[in-house]
Amino acid sequence: MVVDEYWRNYCLVFRTKKAASAAFSLSLRLSLHQYKPDI
């Protein structure tokens, strides 16, 4: 069915977006920690 393929693609894109945003926030946190270490 076309719906199954569409849903699979949607889940894949959603998972990729979620992973990308998580990696982005992690790298952002790491770079902020480098410039401003916790006292």
SULRAZI-V863952 format. One record per helix or strand of 2 or more residues. SS is the DSSP state (h for helix, s for strand). FROM is the first residue (numbers start at 1). TO is the last residue. If there is no record, write none. Layout:
BEGIN
ss->[SS/SS]
from->[FROM/FROM]
to->[TO/TO]
END
This chain:
BEGIN
ss->[h]
from->[2]
to->[35]
END
